[in-house]
């Protein structure tokens, strides 16, 4: 599909175009062609994107589309699309909408029956995951954590027992505090990877248990700079907990409604044949608040 090819319904096309997260060589030939052919580029920061376009000799007009004006100004882009003009959406770096603006514009375009076409490319969370050495078959992206500690710990607690690899973006000035909170919530020995300044000159990909990661970052101020992706290994139940079958858990939960954990575990062991120690540990880990 070419940006210069009119749609059958007479409407323009909205292209969601990924741009480099650091190394300009990572931009695709398709992205360059579309950015040069569309009538207008909706950019998160026009000053930042002007430098990118100048580097590649692209003269397409730019208009701002950022988190503060996206809802109100989205209509101006929709008007152009409805008139048959093609528009490209870009963010400052990486894939738009991934912890970046663009969601409201894409929704408005789809609601107006405008074709939305992704132009894939760089994305920091995927780049980090691909090189982290953590399980990549199942993962969850949590974006940026809250700035305040109480809210941050609440969010971390919500995913504390998630078995999938956890991926976070973090601002460099909050990196050390966030890793400290992860130590408290996830445990000091949970495997972690810091992927920092990906594709840039000082790219760093470091894997350590969380407490050691915290100490390593604290000892080197250079690790508290730049764009940061934190990847945390998913929760793995203790070996004893794995011995407690779903049926044994059901029996134990019924008994715990009436009995203290120790007595409930002893009775559940007689009923199910599961080891009493494993049941007691499961009861302690899952005791109702």
C-alpha positions in Angstrom: 0.0 0.0 0.0 1.4 3.4 -1.0 0.8 6.6 0.8 0.0 8.1 -2.6 -2.6 5.5 -3.5 -6.1 6.9 -2.8 -8.5 4.7 -0.8 -11.7 3.4 -2.5 -13.8 5.4 0.0 -12.1 8.6 -0.9 -10.6 9.0 2.6 -7.0 9.4 3.5 -5.0 6.8 5.4 -3.5 7.3 8.9 -0.1 5.7 9.1 1.3 4.9 12.6 5.0 5.0 11.9 7.8 3.8 14.2 11.0 5.8 14.3 14.4 5.0 15.8 14.9 4.9 19.6 18.5 6.0 19.1 20.4 4.7 16.1 19.0 6.5 13.0 20.1 3.5 10.9 17.2 1.6 12.4 14.5 3.5 10.5 13.0 1.4 7.7 12.9 2.2 4.0 9.1 1.9 4.1 8.9 4.5 7.0 11.1 6.9 5.1 9.0 6.6 1.9 5.7 7.1 3.8 7.0 10.1 5.8 8.0 11.7 2.5 4.7 10.9 0.7 2.0 11.8 3.2 0.5 15.3 3.3 1.0 15.9 7.0 3.0 14.4 9.9 1.4 14.4 13.4 4.4 14.6 15.7 4.7 14.4 19.5 7.4 17.2 19.5 7.7 19.0 16.2 11.1 20.4 17.2 12.5 17.0 17.9 11.0 15.5 14.8 12.2 18.3 12.6 15.8 17.2 13.3 14.9 13.6 12.3 13.2 14.7 9.0 16.1 17.1 8.2 18.6 14.3 8.6 16.8 12.3 5.9 15.9 15.3 3.7 12.1 15.0 4.2 10.2 18.2 3.9 6.7 17.1 4.8 4.8 19.6 7.0 4.6 18.8 10.8 1.8 19.5 13.3 1.9 18.8 17.0 0.0 15.9 18.5 1.0 15.4 22.1 -0.6 14.3 25.4 -1.7 17.9 26.2 -3.5 18.6 22.9 -4.4 15.2 21.5 -8.0 15.1 22.5 -8.7 18.7 21.4 -6.6 18.9 18.2 -7.3 15.4 16.9 -10.2 16.8 14.9 -7.8 18.8 12.7 -6.1 15.6 11.6 -9.4 13.8 11.1 -10.6 16.7 8.9 -7.5 16.3 6.7 -8.0 12.5 6.6 -11.7 12.9 5.7 -10.7 15.2 2.9 -8.5 12.5 1.4 -5.1 13.5 2.7 -2.8 10.8 4.1 -1.4 11.6 7.6 1.6 9.9 9.4 1.6 9.7 13.2 5.1 9.6 14.9 6.3 10.0 18.4 9.7 11.3 19.6 11.2 7.8 19.5 10.0 4.2 18.9 6.4 3.1 18.2 3.6 5.6 18.8 1.0 4.8 21.5 3.5 2.6 23.5 3.8 4.9 26.5 3.5 7.8 24.0 0.6 9.8 22.6 -1.6 8.7 19.7 -4.3 6.5 21.2 -7.1 9.1 20.9 -6.2 10.0 17.3 -6.2 6.4 16.3 -9.6 5.8 18.0 -11.0 8.9 16.3 -9.7 7.8 12.9 -11.2 4.3 13.2 -14.5 5.7 14.4 -14.5 7.9 11.3 -13.9 4.8 9.1 -10.4 5.9 8.2 -8.0 3.1 7.4 -5.2 2.9 10.0 -2.0 1.2 8.9 0.9 0.3 11.2 4.5 0.8 9.9 6.5 -1.3 12.3 9.9 -0.5 13.6 11.9 0.1 16.8 10.2 -0.4 20.2 12.3 -0.2 23.4 10.4 -2.8 25.4 10.7 -5.4 22.6 14.3 -4.6 22.0 15.0 -5.0 25.7 13.1 -8.3 25.9 14.9 -9.7 22.9 18.3 -9.4 24.5 17.4 -9.8 28.2 17.6 -13.6 28.5 14.4 -13.8 30.4 11.4 -15.9 29.2 9.8 -14.1 26.3 6.9 -16.5 25.5 4.7 -14.6 27.9 5.3 -11.1 29.2 3.3 -8.1 30.5 4.2 -4.4 29.8 3.4 -2.1 32.7 4.7 1.2 31.2 5.9 3.8 33.6 5.4 3.3 37.3 3.7 6.0 39.4 6.1 8.7 40.7 5.0 8.5 44.3 6.2 5.6 46.4 2.9 4.5 47.8 1.2 4.3 44.4 4.3 2.7 42.9 4.3 -0.1 45.6 0.6 -0.7 45.1 1.1 -1.2 41.4 4.1 -3.5 42.0 2.1 -5.5 44.6 -0.7 -6.1 42.0 1.8 -8.0 39.7 3.9 -9.5 42.5 2.7 -13.1 41.7 2.4 -12.7 38.0 4.3 -15.6 36.4 5.0 -13.6 33.2 8.1 -11.5 32.6 7.4 -8.0 33.8 8.6 -5.0 31.7 8.6 -1.4 32.9 9.9 1.9 31.6 11.4 4.2 34.2 12.7 7.8 34.2 16.4 7.9 35.2 15.9 10.1 38.3 13.5 7.5 39.7 15.3 4.4 38.7 17.1 3.8 42.0 13.9 4.3 44.1 11.9 2.0 41.8 14.4 -0.8 42.0 14.5 -0.4 45.8 10.7 -0.8 45.9 10.9 -3.8 43.6 13.4 -5.4 46.1 10.8 -4.9 48.9 7.8 -6.2 46.9 9.4 -8.9 44.7 12.2 -10.0 46.9 16.0 -9.3 46.8 16.8 -12.4 44.8 14.3 -11.9 41.9 16.2 -11.9 38.6 16.2 -8.5 36.8 17.7 -6.9 33.7 18.4 -3.2 33.2 18.4 -2.3 29.5 19.5 1.3 29.2 20.2 3.6 26.3 19.3 0.9 23.8 20.8 1.3 20.3 22.8 4.3 21.6 26.5 4.8 22.2 26.3 3.9 25.9 23.9 0.9 25.6 23.9 -1.2 28.7 22.2 -4.6 29.3 22.9 -5.8 32.8 21.3 -8.8 34.5 21.5 -9.2 38.3 19.2 -10.2 41.2 17.2 -7.1 42.3 19.3 -6.2 45.4 22.5 -6.5 43.6 21.0 -4.5 40.7 20.1 -1.8 43.2 23.6 -1.7 44.7 25.2 -1.7 41.2 23.1 1.2 40.0 23.8 3.1 43.3 27.5 2.7 42.9 27.6 4.1 39.3 25.9 7.4 38.6 26.2 6.7 34.9 23.6 4.0 35.2 21.1 6.6 36.4 21.1 8.4 33.1 19.2 8.0 29.8 16.3 5.9 28.7 15.7 2.8 30.9 13.8 -0.4 30.5 13.5 -2.7 33.5 12.7 -6.4 33.0 11.8 -8.6 36.0 11.5 -12.3 36.0 8.0 -13.6 36.6 7.0 -15.1 39.9 7.9 -18.7 40.5 6.1 -20.5 43.4 8.3 -22.2 46.0 8.8 -25.9 45.4 6.6 -26.8 48.3 3.8 -24.7 47.1 3.9 -26.5 43.8 3.2 -29.8 45.6 -0.2 -28.4 46.7 -2.7 -29.5 44.1 -5.8 -27.4 43.3 -8.0 -30.0 45.1 -5.8 -29.8 48.2 -6.0 -26.0 48.0 -9.8 -26.1 47.8 -10.0 -28.4 50.9 -7.5 -26.3 52.8 -9.4 -23.0 52.0 -12.6 -24.6 53.4 -10.9 -25.7 56.6 -9.2 -22.4 57.0 -12.6 -20.6 57.1 -13.2 -22.3 60.5 -9.7 -23.3 61.8 -6.3 -21.8 62.4 -3.8 -22.5 59.6 -1.8 -25.1 61.5 -4.9 -27.2 62.4 -6.4 -26.7 59.0 -3.2 -27.9 57.3 -3.0 -31.0 59.6 -6.6 -32.0 58.7 -6.1 -31.3 55.0 -3.0 -33.5 55.0 -5.1 -36.4 56.4 -7.8 -35.8 53.8 -5.7 -35.3 50.7 -2.4 -37.1 51.4 -0.4 -33.9 50.7 2.5 -33.3 53.0 1.5 -31.3 56.1 4.5 -28.9 55.9 3.7 -28.0 52.3 0.0 -27.4 53.2 0.9 -25.3 56.2 3.3 -23.1 54.1 0.6 -22.6 51.5 -1.9 -21.7 54.2 0.5 -19.0 55.6 1.1 -17.6 52.1 -2.6 -17.5 51.3 -4.2 -16.7 54.7 -7.2 -14.4 54.2 -6.5 -10.8 55.3 
